[in-house]
């Protein structure tokens, strides 16, 4: 049976830290796999399109990229939010309780000061934009250049273009954070 001495605020905070780090780790794995799945699904559609010579199939690539790109972005934001919560909320509370002079969970702060971090973030944003936005736009351009595209499919592709523009804006917005 637990006593009040067994349950302390610092123990609760450490348990919380363990749980949210586990969530962060899980989200990182899921997010990273979305990139590979997106490329595999898009490649499958491109292969099917070339084999069947049906350009309208290219319009499935924007749908794939929109759904997976949004899911990637949401998970990436949650990963960052966990890190921010640890740095701004959890670590200071635990440091105060422990009477620590230095930072608690130093890695959460240390790795953010890497001199190459800004460059890596910009390159990752470029990869994300190519994978989830440029690739489907290229597919739509090929569709638009195909012989006699159906007007309702052109209208659909224009709606997809608008949705991809919103996704691109969100990627750029989150990259600044």
N, CA, C and O atoms as a DFTB+ gen file, in Angstrom:
708 C
 N C O
     1  1       0.844      -1.181       0.000
     2  2       0.000       0.000       0.000
     3  2       0.889       1.244       0.000
     4  3       1.831       1.338       0.786
     5  1       0.589       2.185      -0.874
     6  2       1.394       3.404      -1.000
     7  2       1.049       4.381       0.115
     8  3      -0.109       4.551       0.497
     9  1       2.088       5.005       0.614
    10  2       1.888       6.053       1.608
    11  2       2.121       7.393       0.937
    12  3       2.599       7.453      -0.197
    13  1       1.785       8.465       1.635
    14  2       1.986       9.800       1.070
    15  2       3.459      10.077       0.850
    16  3       3.812      10.918       0.024
    17  1       4.326       9.386       1.574
    18  2       5.760       9.566       1.383
    19  2       6.232       8.923       0.086
    20  3       7.241       9.340      -0.483
    21  1       5.500       7.899      -0.390
    22  2       5.865       7.223      -1.629
    23  2       5.510       8.050      -2.859
    24  3       6.174       7.944      -3.890
    25  1       4.479       8.866      -2.759
    26  2       4.024       9.663      -3.883
    27  2       4.429      11.115      -3.622
    28  3       3.850      11.807      -2.785
    29  1       5.434      11.540      -4.363
    30  2       5.893      12.918      -4.225
    31  2       5.718      13.624      -5.563
    32  3       5.586      12.984      -6.607
    33  1       5.718      14.921      -5.516
    34  2       5.580      15.694      -6.750
    35  2       6.730      15.398      -7.708
    36  3       6.518      15.279      -8.915
    37  1       7.935      15.279      -7.180
    38  2       9.076      15.013      -8.063
    39  2       8.948      13.638      -8.721
    40  3       9.292      13.486      -9.893
    41  1       8.464      12.642      -7.994
    42  2       8.265      11.316      -8.602
    43  2       7.183      11.383      -9.683
    44  3       7.315      10.781     -10.749
    45  1       6.135      12.110      -9.394
    46  2       5.074      12.260     -10.394
    47  2       5.601      12.948     -11.651
    48  3       5.253      12.560     -12.766
    49  1       6.437      13.963     -11.471
    50  2       7.007      14.666     -12.616
    51  2       7.944      13.769     -13.414
    52  3       7.972      13.840     -14.642
    53  1       8.710      12.928     -12.730
    54  2       9.592      11.998     -13.434
    55  2       8.799      10.943     -14.211
    56  3       9.184      10.550     -15.312
    57  1       7.697      10.495     -13.626
    58  2       6.829       9.549     -14.331
    59  2       6.222      10.234     -15.556
    60  3       6.154       9.651     -16.638
    61  1       5.786      11.468     -15.370
    62  2       5.236      12.228     -16.501
    63  2       6.296      12.377     -17.597
    64  3       6.002      12.193     -18.778
    65  1       7.510      12.705     -17.205
    66  2       8.608      12.837     -18.163
    67  2       8.795      11.542     -18.944
    68  3       8.886      11.565     -20.171
    69  1       8.851      10.421     -18.244
    70  2       9.021       9.122     -18.907
    71  2       7.895       8.870     -19.918
    72  3       8.146       8.411     -21.032
    73  1       6.666       9.173     -19.522
    74  2       5.511       8.906     -20.394
    75  2       5.521       9.803     -21.635
    76  3       5.271       9.332     -22.745
    77  1       5.805      11.075     -21.451
    78  2       5.767      11.948     -22.629
    79  2       6.986      11.732     -23.530
    80  3       6.901      11.948     -24.739
    81  1       8.113      11.311     -22.961
    82  2       9.249      10.966     -23.807
    83  2       8.926       9.710     -24.627
    84  3       9.324       9.605     -25.787
    85  1       8.214       8.772     -24.029
    86  2       7.797       7.571     -24.761
    87  2       6.839       7.959     -25.885
    88  3       6.949       7.451     -27.001
    89  1       5.902       8.856     -25.591
    90  2       4.986       9.333     -26.638
    91  2       5.778      10.021     -27.749
    92  3       5.515       9.798     -28.931
    93  1       6.741      10.850     -27.374
    94  2       7.554      11.558     -28.361
    95  2       8.311      10.561     -29.243
    96  3       8.359      10.718     -30.463
    97  1       8.894       9.549     -28.628
    98  2       9.640       8.531     -29.370
    99  2       8.725       7.795     -30.354
   100  3       9.104       7.555     -31.500
   101  1       7.544       7.445     -29.909
   102  2       6.584       6.751     -30.760
   103  2       6.172       7.639     -31.931
   104  3       6.104       7.182     -33.072
   105  1       5.900       8.904     -31.642
   106  2       5.507       9.835     -32.697
   107  2       6.638      10.053     -33.712
   108  3       6.377      10.183     -34.908
   109  1       7.875      10.095     -33.247
   110  2       9.010      10.273     -34.158
   111  2       9.087       9.092     -35.125
   112  3       9.258       9.284     -36.329
   113  1       8.962       7.876     -34.604
   114  2       8.986       6.697     -35.469
   115  2       7.842       6.699     -36.470
   116  3       8.038       6.394     -37.647
   117  1       6.646       7.043     -36.003
   118  2       5.474       7.088     -36.876
   119  2       5.655       8.163     -37.943
   120  3       5.409       7.920     -39.125
   121  1       6.086       9.352     -37.522
   122  2       6.284      10.467     -38.458
   123  2       7.299      10.094     -39.536
   124  3       7.062      10.322     -40.722
   125  1       8.413       9.527     -39.128
   126  2       9.456       9.181     -40.091
   127  2       8.986       8.108     -41.060
   128  3       9.352       8.138     -42.235
   129  1       8.195       7.175     -40.599
   130  2       7.668       6.139     -41.486
   131  2       6.656       6.697     -42.478
   132  3       6.487       6.145     -43.565
   133  1       5.981       7.786     -42.117
   134  2       5.037       8.402     -43.056
   135  2       5.746       8.872     -44.323
   136  3       5.198       8.773     -45.421
   137  1       6.941       9.373     -44.169
   138  2       7.721       9.819     -45.327
   139  2       7.976       8.650     -46.278
   140  3       7.777       8.774     -47.486
   141  1       8.411       7.528     -45.736
   142  2       8.687       6.349     -46.571
   143  2       7.406       5.799     -47.200
   144  3       7.396       5.406     -48.366
   145  1       6.338       5.778     -46.421
   146  2       5.070       5.272     -46.949
   147  2       4.573       6.178     -48.076
   148  3       4.068       5.696     -49.090
   149  1       4.719       7.488     -47.893
   150  2       4.294       8.438     -48.924
   151  2       5.057       8.187     -50.225
   152  3       4.465       8.152     -51.304
   153  1       6.362       8.014     -50.111
   154  2       7.167       7.764     -51.310
   155  2       6.803       6.428     -51.965
   156  3       6.747       6.330     -53.190
   157  1       6.562       5.422     -51.161
   158  2       6.190       4.108     -51.713
   159  2       4.827       4.171     -52.401
   160  3       4.664       3.643     -53.501
   161  1       3.859       4.807     -51.767
   162  2       2.515       4.902     -52.355
   163  2       2.543       5.733     -53.636
   164  3       1.907       5.378     -54.628
   165  1       3.278       6.835     -53.608
   166  2       3.369       7.682     -54.804
   167  2       4.064       6.937     -55.943
   168  3       3.644       7.034     -57.096
   169  1       5.114       6.202     -55.627
   170  2       5.823       5.419     -56.644
   171  2       4.907       4.359     -57.237
   172  3       4.935       4.116     -58.444
   173  1       4.104       3.734     -56.403
   174  2       3.163       2.720     -56.894
   175  2       2.160       3.348     -57.865
   176  3       1.854       2.769     -58.907
   177  1       1.653       4.526     -57.521
   178  2       0.699       5.202     -58.406
   179  2       1.380       5.604     -59.716
   180  3       0.801       5.446     -60.791
   181  1       2.595       6.116     -59.630
   182  2       3.317       6.500     -60.845
   183  2       3.568       5.290     -61.742
   184  3       3.425       5.380     -62.962
   185  1       3.937       4.171     -61.147
   186  2       4.166       2.945     -61.913
   187  2       2.875       2.486     -62.587
   188  3       2.873       2.143     -63.769
   189  1       1.793       2.483     -61.840
   190  2       0.492       2.087     -62.393
   191  2       0.066       3.029     -63.513
   192  3      -0.486       2.587     -64.520
   193  1       0.318       4.312     -63.345
   194  2      -0.042       5.306     -64.367
   195  2       0.733       5.055     -65.655
   196  3       0.156       5.078     -66.742
   197  1       2.019       4.821     -65.540
   198  2       2.847       4.574     -66.726
   199  2       2.404       3.288     -67.422
   200  3       2.297       3.245     -68.648
   201  1       2.149       2.248     -66.640
   202  2       1.748       0.969     -67.230
   203  2       0.379       1.044     -67.903
   204  3       0.173       0.455     -68.964
   205  1      -0.548       1.764     -67.291
   206  2      -1.909       1.816     -67.828
   207  2      -2.120       2.967     -68.808
   208  3      -3.100       2.982     -69.552
   209  1      -1.206       3.920     -68.805
   210  2      -1.310       5.120     -69.642
   211  2      -2.602       5.901     -69.364
   212  3      -3.204       6.469     -70.275
   213  1      -3.008       5.919     -68.109
   214  2      -4.202       6.671     -67.688
   215  2      -3.754       7.822     -66.792
   216  3      -3.556       7.642     -65.591
   217  1      -3.596       8.993     -67.379
   218  2      -3.054      10.159     -66.670
   219  2      -3.918      10.580     -65.489
   220  3      -3.407      11.170     -64.537
   221  1      -5.204      10.293     -65.531
   222  2      -6.077      10.701     -64.419
   223  2      -5.693      10.013     -63.109
   224  3      -6.028      10.513     -62.035
   225  1      -5.007       8.891     -63.176
   226  2      -4.542       8.222     -61.955
   227  2      -3.551       9.085     -61.179
   228  3      -3.395       8.924     -59.968
   229  1      -2.887       9.994     -61.876
   230  2      -1.933      10.887     -61.215
   231  2      -2.606      11.757     -60.151
   232  3      -1.943      12.249     -59.238
   233  1      -3.908      11.944     -60.269
   234  2      -4.620      12.772     -59.289
   235  2      -4.801      12.080     -57.937
   236  3      -5.281      12.693     -56.984
   237  1      -4.419      10.812     -57.856
   238  2      -4.437      10.163     -56.541
   239  2      -3.200      10.535     -55.723
   240  3      -3.225      10.467     -54.494
   241  1      -2.120      10.928     -56.400
   242  2      -0.898      11.314     -55.680
   243  2      -1.148      12.529     -54.777
   244  3      -0.719      12.511     -53.623
   245  1      -1.830      13.591     -55.257
   246  2      -2.104      14.702     -54.341
   247  2      -2.938      14.292     -53.125
   248  3      -2.718      14.803     -52.027
   249  1      -3.880      13.387     -53.307
   250  2      -4.693      12.929     -52.177
   251  2      -3.802      12.206     -51.163
   252  3      -3.884      12.460     -49.961
   253  1      -2.969      11.321     -51.648
   254  2      -2.035      10.597     -50.772
   255  2      -1.150      11.584     -50.017
   256  3      -0.992      11.492     -48.800
   257  1      -0.579      12.521     -50.754
   258  2       0.359      13.475     -50.148
   259  2      -0.329      14.426     -49.178
   260  3       0.260      14.813     -48.168
   261  1      -1.567      14.806     -49.473
   262  2      -2.297      15.675     -48.551
   263  2      -2.591      14.968     -47.230
   264  3      -2.355      15.520     -46.155
   265  1      -3.100      13.758     -47.317
   266  2      -3.450      13.023     -46.099
   267  2      -2.196      12.696     -45.284
   268  3      -2.148      12.954     -44.081
   269  1      -1.197      12.135     -45.933
   270  2       0.015      11.755     -45.212
   271  2       0.830      12.986     -44.798
   272  3       1.446      12.994     -43.733
   273  1       0.832      14.004     -45.623
   274  2       1.550      15.235     -45.281
   275  2       0.951      15.925     -44.072
   276  3       1.678      16.399     -43.199
   277  1      -0.372      15.984     -44.017
   278  2      -1.023      16.596     -42.852
   279  2      -0.750      15.771     -41.596
   280  3      -0.480      16.330     -40.533
   281  1      -0.819      14.463     -41.710
   282  2      -0.546      13.589     -40.573
   283  2       0.905      13.755     -40.116
   284  3       1.179      13.802     -38.916
   285  1       1.824      13.841     -41.065
   286  2       3.239      14.085     -40.756
   287  2       3.386      15.394     -39.989
   288  3       4.054      15.451     -38.957
   289  1       2.758      16.433     -40.502
   290  2       2.869      17.759     -39.901
   291  2       2.296      17.792     -38.485
   292  3       2.902      18.380     -37.589
   293  1       1.151      17.177     -38.276
   294  2       0.534      17.139     -36.943
   295  2       1.441      16.404     -35.960
   296  3       1.645      16.862     -34.836
   297  1       1.980      15.277     -36.381
   298  2       2.882      14.531     -35.494
   299  2       4.157      15.310     -35.221
   300  3       4.656      15.297     -34.096
   301  1       4.690      15.986     -36.227
   302  2       5.897      16.783     -36.037
   303  2       5.639      17.905     -35.031
   304  3       6.489      18.195     -34.189
   305  1       4.475      18.528     -35.118
   306  2       4.135      19.601     -34.180
   307  2       4.025      19.052     -32.755
   308  3       4.482      19.699     -31.813
   309  1       3.436      17.891     -32.588
   310  2       3.308      17.289     -31.257
   311  2       4.674      16.895     -30.698
   312  3       4.912      17.022     -29.496
   313  1       5.562      16.423     -31.551
   314  2       6.924      16.091     -31.119
   315  2       7.603      17.340     -30.574
   316  3       8.224      17.311     -29.511
   317  1       7.479      18.430     -31.310
   318  2       8.068      19.702     -30.865
   319  2       7.399      20.209     -29.599
   320  3       8.064      20.744     -28.712
   321  1       6.083      20.044     -29.512
   322  2       5.347      20.504     -28.327
   323  2       5.802      19.757     -27.079
   324  3       5.899      20.353     -26.007
   325  1       6.082      18.466     -27.202
   326  2       6.581      17.692     -26.059
   327  2       7.908      18.272     -25.588
   328  3       8.104      18.491     -24.393
   329  1       8.826      18.521     -26.531
   330  2      10.112      19.100     -26.171
   331  2       9.963      20.455     -25.498
   332  3      10.644      20.743     -24.514
   333  1       9.086      21.277     -26.020
   334  2       8.841      22.604     -25.445
   335  2       8.263      22.482     -24.037
   336  3       8.670      23.212     -23.133
   337  1       7.327      21.573     -23.852
   338  2       6.727      21.364     -22.532
   339  2       7.790      20.920     -21.520
   340  3       7.815      21.394     -20.384
   341  1       8.651      20.019     -21.942
   342  2       9.711      19.552     -21.036
   343  2      10.633      20.717     -20.659
   344  3      10.938      20.914     -19.483
   345  1      11.072      21.483     -21.655
   346  2      11.995      22.601     -21.400
   347  2      11.363      23.714     -20.572
   348  3      11.988      24.251     -19.657
   349  1      10.114      24.058     -20.902
   350  2       9.498      25.253     -20.311
   351  2       8.674      24.996     -19.062
   352  3       8.495      25.903     -18.249
   353  1       8.173      23.791     -18.891
   354  2       7.292      23.511     -17.767
   355  2       7.866      22.475     -16.799
   356  3       8.062      22.741     -15.613
   357  1       8.121      21.311     -17.336
   358  2       8.507      20.172     -16.504
   359  2       9.891      20.339     -15.875
   360  3      10.040      20.166     -14.665
   361  1      10.892      20.669     -16.667
   362  2      12.263      20.794     -16.149
   363  2      12.380      21.869     -15.066
   364  3      12.982      21.606     -14.025
   365  1      11.828      23.067     -15.270
   366  2      11.941      24.071     -14.209
   367  2      11.252      23.651     -12.900
   368  3      11.760      23.925     -11.813
   369  1      10.089      22.983     -13.013
   370  2       9.395      22.539     -11.802
   371  2      10.216      21.498     -11.060
   372  3      10.328      21.542      -9.835
   373  1      10.790      20.562     -11.807
   374  2      11.592      19.516     -11.187
   375  2      12.893      20.086     -10.615
   376  3      13.328      19.671      -9.541
   377  1      13.508      21.020     -11.312
   378  2      14.735      21.648     -10.816
   379  2      14.464      22.384      -9.504
   380  3      15.271      22.339      -8.575
   381  1      13.334      23.050      -9.445
   382  2      12.971      23.768      -8.216
   383  2      12.761      22.798      -7.055
   384  3      13.234      23.034      -5.943
   385  1      12.057      21.720      -7.321
   386  2      11.805      20.727      -6.270
   387  2      13.095      20.064      -5.798
   388  3      13.258      19.764      -4.615
   389  1      14.005      19.841      -6.740
   390  2      15.257      19.159      -6.397
   391  2      16.308      20.128      -5.857
   392  3      17.343      19.702      -5.343
   393  1      16.047      21.411      -5.972
   394  2      17.022      22.403      -5.548
   395  2      18.259      22.390      -6.429
   396  3      19.357      22.720      -5.979
   397  1      18.074      22.009      -7.684
   398  2      19.198      21.908      -8.624
   399  2      19.652      23.294      -9.058
   400  3      18.840      24.189      -9.296
   401  1      20.948      23.448      -9.153
   402  2      21.516      24.723      -9.591
   403  2      21.503      24.836     -11.118
   404  3      21.265      25.916     -11.661
   405  1      21.754      23.741     -11.797
   406  2      21.802      23.741     -13.260
   407  2      20.496      23.259     -13.865
   408  3      19.500      23.044     -13.174
   409  1      20.536      23.099     -15.158
   410  2      19.354      22.649     -15.879
   411  2      19.093      21.165     -15.622
   412  3      20.020      20.367     -15.487
   413  1      17.837      20.828     -15.559
   414  2      17.399      19.436     -15.471
   415  2      17.032      19.019     -16.898
   416  3      16.490      19.821     -17.658
   417  1      17.321      17.787     -17.257
   418  2      17.095      17.289     -18.618
   419  2      17.883      18.147     -19.608
   420  3      17.316      18.693     -20.554
   421  1      19.176      18.260     -19.387
   422  2      20.036      19.126     -20.182
   423  2      20.004      18.873     -21.675
   424  3      20.159      19.806     -22.463
   425  1      19.804      17.622     -22.078
   426  2      19.770      17.313     -23.508
   427  2      18.660      18.072     -24.214
   428  3      18.814      18.454     -25.375
   429  1      17.558      18.294     -23.539
   430  2      16.428      18.997     -24.148
   431  2      16.809      20.415     -24.571
   432  3      16.208      20.979     -25.485
   433  1      17.794      20.978     -23.913
   434  2      18.268      22.326     -24.247
   435  2      19.524      22.252     -25.101
   436  3      19.651      22.976     -26.089
   437  1      20.449      21.380     -24.724
   438  2      21.758      21.293     -25.359
   439  2      21.670      21.071     -26.868
   440  3      22.321      21.782     -27.634
   441  1      20.881      20.102     -27.299
   442  2      20.859      19.754     -28.725
   443  2      20.280      20.866     -29.592
   444  3      20.482      20.864     -30.807
   445  1      19.576      21.800     -29.001
   446  2      18.994      22.909     -29.763
   447  2      20.028      23.978     -30.107
   448  3      19.757      24.856     -30.926
   449  1      21.217      23.913     -29.487
   450  2      22.246      24.924     -29.718
   451  2      23.317      24.465     -30.700
   452  3      24.344      25.130     -30.846
   453  1      23.098      23.358     -31.362
   454  2      24.015      22.858     -32.379
   455  2      24.081      23.882     -33.522
   456  3      23.044      24.339     -34.003
   457  1      25.274      24.236     -33.946
   458  2      25.433      25.273     -34.975
   459  2      24.841      24.867     -36.324
   460  3      24.528      25.735     -37.138
   461  1      24.683      23.582     -36.576
   462  2      24.122      23.117     -37.848
   463  2      22.613      22.919     -37.786
   464  3      21.999      22.543     -38.784
   465  1      22.018      23.162     -36.647
   466  2      20.584      22.893     -36.466
   467  2      19.716      23.686     -37.443
   468  3      18.797      23.129     -38.045
   469  1      19.998      24.973     -37.604
   470  2      19.191      25.815     -38.493
   471  2      19.271      25.316     -39.937
   472  3      18.266      25.284     -40.647
   473  1      20.455      24.933     -40.357
   474  2      20.629      24.412     -41.716
   475  2      19.860      23.105     -41.890
   476  3      19.181      22.909     -42.897
   477  1      19.969      22.214     -40.906
   478  2      19.231      20.939     -40.972
   479  2      17.728      21.173     -41.020
   480  3      17.019      20.498     -41.765
   481  1      17.240      22.121     -40.233
   482  2      15.799      22.418     -40.235
   483  2      15.353      22.929     -41.603
   484  3      14.293      22.544     -42.096
   485  1      16.161      23.798     -42.216
   486  2      15.808      24.312     -43.550
   487  2      15.829      23.199     -44.592
   488  3      14.944      23.124     -45.444
   489  1      16.836      22.340     -44.523
   490  2      16.911      21.219     -45.468
   491  2      15.745      20.250     -45.268
   492  3      15.177      19.751     -46.239
   493  1      15.391      19.984     -44.006
   494  2      14.261      19.097     -43.747
   495  2      12.968      19.704     -44.276
   496  3      12.126      18.990     -44.821
   497  1      12.806      21.004     -44.121
   498  2      11.617      21.677     -44.658
   499  2      11.579      21.550     -46.172
   500  3      10.515      21.328     -46.749
   501  1      12.735      21.688     -46.825
   502  2      12.799      21.529     -48.281
   503  2      12.409      20.108     -48.689
   504  3      11.663      19.918     -49.650
   505  1      12.915      19.112     -47.960
   506  2      12.557      17.712     -48.250
   507  2      11.058      17.498     -48.049
   508  3      10.399      16.868     -48.877
   509  1      10.530      18.019     -46.958
   510  2       9.091      17.882     -46.685
   511  2       8.256      18.535     -47.781
   512  3       7.272      17.960     -48.246
   513  1       8.653      19.742     -48.191
   514  2       7.909      20.442     -49.241
   515  2       7.996      19.696     -50.564
   516  3       7.005      19.610     -51.290
   517  1       9.161      19.157     -50.888
   518  2       9.266      18.389     -52.130
   519  2       8.389      17.142     -52.057
   520  3       7.629      16.853     -52.981
   521  1       8.499      16.413     -50.958
   522  2       7.801      15.129     -50.828
   523  2       6.288      15.290     -50.801
   524  3       5.570      14.548     -51.471
   525  1       5.805      16.257     -50.028
   526  2       4.364      16.365     -49.810
   527  2       3.672      17.424     -50.669
   528  3       2.444      17.442     -50.748
   529  1       4.445      18.310     -51.315
   530  2       3.818      19.375     -52.109
   531  2       4.302      19.356     -53.566
   532  3       3.485      19.282     -54.484
   533  1       5.610      19.423     -53.785
   534  2       6.118      19.510     -55.166
   535  2       5.796      18.255     -55.975
   536  3       5.379      18.351     -57.130
   537  1       5.985      17.092     -55.382
   538  2       5.701      15.842     -56.097
   539  2       4.251      15.785     -56.601
   540  3       4.037      15.478     -57.774
   541  1       3.257      16.068     -55.763
   542  2       1.888      16.040     -56.291
   543  2       1.617      17.151     -57.310
   544  3       0.824      16.958     -58.232
   545  1       2.263      18.305     -57.156
   546  2       2.082      19.376     -58.141
   547  2       2.651      18.939     -59.494
   548  3       2.058      19.216     -60.536
   549  1       3.785      18.266     -59.477
   550  2       4.363      17.739     -60.715
   551  2       3.395      16.732     -61.356
   552  3       3.192      16.742     -62.570
   553  1       2.813      15.880     -60.539
   554  2       1.843      14.901     -61.065
   555  2       0.639      15.600     -61.691
   556  3       0.146      15.183     -62.740
   557  1       0.168      16.668     -61.040
   558  2      -0.972      17.402     -61.606
   559  2      -0.582      18.097     -62.902
   560  3      -1.378      18.139     -63.840
   561  1       0.624      18.638     -62.972
   562  2       1.080      19.291     -64.205
   563  2       1.136      18.296     -65.356
   564  3       0.756      18.615     -66.483
   565  1       1.610      17.098     -65.066
   566  2       1.633      16.060     -66.102
   567  2       0.203      15.728     -66.524
   568  3      -0.068      15.560     -67.713
   569  1      -0.707      15.633     -65.567
   570  2      -2.117      15.386     -65.893
   571  2      -2.673      16.506     -66.768
   572  3      -3.343      16.242     -67.766
   573  1      -2.394      17.765     -66.393
   574  2      -2.907      18.903     -67.160
   575  2      -2.386      18.889     -68.599
   576  3      -3.072      19.347     -69.514
   577  1      -1.177      18.366     -68.797
   578  2      -0.587      18.306     -70.137
   579  2      -0.994      17.061     -70.918
   580  3      -0.621      16.914     -72.082
   581  1      -1.744      16.176     -70.298
   582  2      -2.163      14.948     -70.976
   583  2      -3.224      15.287     -72.020
   584  3      -3.875      16.329     -71.942
   585  1      -3.390      14.391     -73.003
   586  2      -4.389      14.664     -74.046
   587  2      -5.810      14.695     -73.478
   588  3      -6.252      13.753     -72.819
   589  1      -6.502      15.777     -73.742
   590  2      -7.926      15.960     -73.407
   591  2      -8.291      15.574     -71.966
   592  3      -9.087      14.657     -71.764
   593  1      -7.721      16.260     -70.961
   594  2      -8.149      15.960     -69.584
   595  2      -9.608      16.367     -69.386
   596  3     -10.040      17.402     -69.893
   597  1     -10.340      15.579     -68.674
   598  2     -11.766      15.850     -68.436
   599  2     -11.919      17.099     -67.566
   600  3     -11.176      17.277     -66.601
   601  1     -12.879      17.964     -67.904
   602  2     -13.044      19.225     -67.160
   603  2     -13.301      19.033     -65.663
   604  3     -12.781      19.798     -64.851
   605  1     -14.083      18.039     -65.288
   606  2     -14.349      17.847     -63.858
   607  2     -13.087      17.400     -63.115
   608  3     -12.918      17.709     -61.935
   609  1     -12.202      16.672     -63.804
   610  2     -10.940      16.280     -63.178
   611  2      -9.975      17.466     -63.093
   612  3      -9.185      17.561     -62.154
   613  1     -10.041      18.358     -64.062
   614  2      -9.239      19.584     -63.992
   615  2      -9.711      20.415     -62.796
   616  3      -8.895      20.954     -62.048
   617  1     -11.033      20.515     -62.621
   618  2     -11.578      21.245     -61.464
   619  2     -11.122      20.596     -60.158
   620  3     -10.747      21.291     -59.213
   621  1     -11.156      19.280     -60.108
   622  2     -10.683      18.560     -58.925
   623  2      -9.213      18.865     -58.672
   624  3      -8.813      19.103     -57.532
   625  1      -8.422      18.859     -59.714
   626  2      -6.988      19.120     -59.555
   627  2      -6.734      20.553     -59.084
   628  3      -5.776      20.801     -58.351
   629  1      -7.571      21.485     -59.493
   630  2      -7.422      22.865     -59.018
   631  2      -7.734      22.963     -57.523
   632  3      -7.075      23.705     -56.794
   633  1      -8.735      22.214     -57.073
   634  2      -9.043      22.168     -55.630
   635  2      -7.875      21.527     -54.880
   636  3      -7.518      21.967     -53.787
   637  1      -7.289      20.499     -55.464
   638  2      -6.123      19.867     -54.848
   639  2      -4.956      20.850     -54.771
   640  3      -4.211      20.852     -53.791
   641  1      -4.796      21.665     -55.778
   642  2      -3.727      22.666     -55.781
   643  2      -3.908      23.642     -54.625
   644  3      -2.943      23.998     -53.948
   645  1      -5.130      24.068     -54.406
   646  2      -5.417      24.964     -53.286
   647  2      -5.099      24.281     -51.956
   648  3      -4.478      24.882     -51.080
   649  1      -5.518      23.046     -51.809
   650  2      -5.238      22.300     -50.573
   651  2      -3.734      22.122     -50.378
   652  3      -3.245      22.221     -49.253
   653  1      -3.006      21.863     -51.441
   654  2      -1.551      21.717     -51.339
   655  2      -0.880      23.037     -50.970
   656  3       0.123      23.050     -50.257
   657  1      -1.430      24.141     -51.455
   658  2      -0.896      25.456     -51.077
   659  2      -1.066      25.689     -49.580
   660  3      -0.174      26.230     -48.927
   661  1      -2.206      25.284     -49.042
   662  2      -2.436      25.403     -47.597
   663  2      -1.453      24.518     -46.836
   664  3      -0.886      24.943     -45.829
   665  1      -1.251      23.311     -47.306
   666  2      -0.295      22.401     -46.662
   667  2       1.119      22.995     -46.696
   668  3       1.836      22.951     -45.696
   669  1       1.513      23.545     -47.836
   670  2       2.840      24.159     -47.953
   671  2       2.978      25.315     -46.971
   672  3       4.012      25.459     -46.318
   673  1       1.952      26.126     -46.866
   674  2       1.969      27.249     -45.928
   675  2       2.133      26.743     -44.496
   676  3       2.873      27.334     -43.709
   677  1       1.454      25.663     -44.161
   678  2       1.557      25.096     -42.812
   679  2       2.967      24.559     -42.557
   680  3       3.517      24.750     -41.473
   681  1       3.550      23.892     -43.549
   682  2       4.926      23.416     -43.390
   683  2       5.873      24.590     -43.131
   684  3       6.730      24.519     -42.250
   685  1       5.717      25.655     -43.891
   686  2       6.587      26.828     -43.715
   687  2       6.322      27.516     -42.383
   688  3       7.256      27.987     -41.735
   689  1       5.090      27.577     -41.977
   690  2       4.719      28.191     -40.702
   691  2       5.332      27.440     -39.521
   692  3       5.892      28.047     -38.608
   693  1       5.217      26.118     -39.554
   694  2       5.777      25.312     -38.472
   695  2       7.301      25.313     -38.478
   696  3       7.936      25.181     -37.432
   697  1       7.890      25.465     -39.681
   698  2       9.355      25.480     -39.778
   699  2       9.937      26.707     -39.091
   700  3      11.067      26.665     -38.606
   701  1       9.180      27.798     -39.044
   702  2       9.657      29.019     -38.394
   703  2       9.644      28.913     -36.877
   704  3      10.367      29.638     -36.193
   705  1       8.826      28.014     -36.353
   706  2       8.678      27.895     -34.891
   707  2       9.883      27.276     -34.238
   708  3       9.908      27.110     -33.019
